[in-house]
């Protein structure tokens, strides 16, 4: 058998661990592995890398993706699916393992629907893919964001300032909520729970009146301000998957707080910093198990599926189910978190 593997969408720590595991499992079964470079772009304009275990055995702890990535969407390219199918044939592939978030996996699903042998592996720091407890990169991003928030607390306390930290995560608040809680942020604002500026100002004033001299506020980049004209974004352009570039809500909120309270307020945006660096042991381990499970699906001739983590077990789910909706934070979890900032 000859298996293709690609990584698409934003890079994430743990991708290389998954690639390494795929190559090792394939070696065990005597399968060849072809790395497709630059995500789906590498299937439109073929760019490949023959993968041998000898070349990937040391990448388990390296962030990013050795296969490179892109946000190219073949479904938005005229004749894209046909071209991908031709590349699949030209490369003599028997199956393709696509590692990515909902965007990359939506293409995997379309290809699977068109009859191609495709298996998905969930990856995104945002953790917003349904039917799995975790996606590759989420745990590392949470840990990195947690350390950043803690560092900023030192500064805020020393200067007796407010700091607003804007955390990536697109339209889900997973990273902001987990890292904010883990680092003891005073307030966490997430997309799932629209907020009013006046309520944040009241919260700040109440804290200061109670004697607190500094505050750390974690705001998810996709957090929604009630009664505002829409999301705060970098600009209005969208990528090939229809996503607008989020960012700016931290700066916006910091200014509003400073203007209303007169307290010096800084905004910090770690942005892509939380997407890089060595993966945590959890991400390496989960990515390794995902990689092994993905190859086993191929060996068993099972396609149109995504490997997933549920209550500590590696399971498989139909791609169609995993992509049917975005995984958001449920009300109960946010209510638990609110214990710390009500
Ligand atoms: O999906 C991962 C993510 O880092 C989001 O949290 C963020 O909104 C987006 O990608 C940023 O995309 P780009 O790397 O294209 O700027």
Boltz pocket constraint, residues with backbone or C-beta under 6 A from the ligand:
constraints:
  - pocket:
      binder: B
      contacts: [[A, 10], [A, 11], [A, 101], [A, 124], [A, 125], [A, 126], [A, 168], [A, 169], [A, 170], [A, 221], [A, 244], [A, 246], [A, 275]]
      max_distance: 6.0
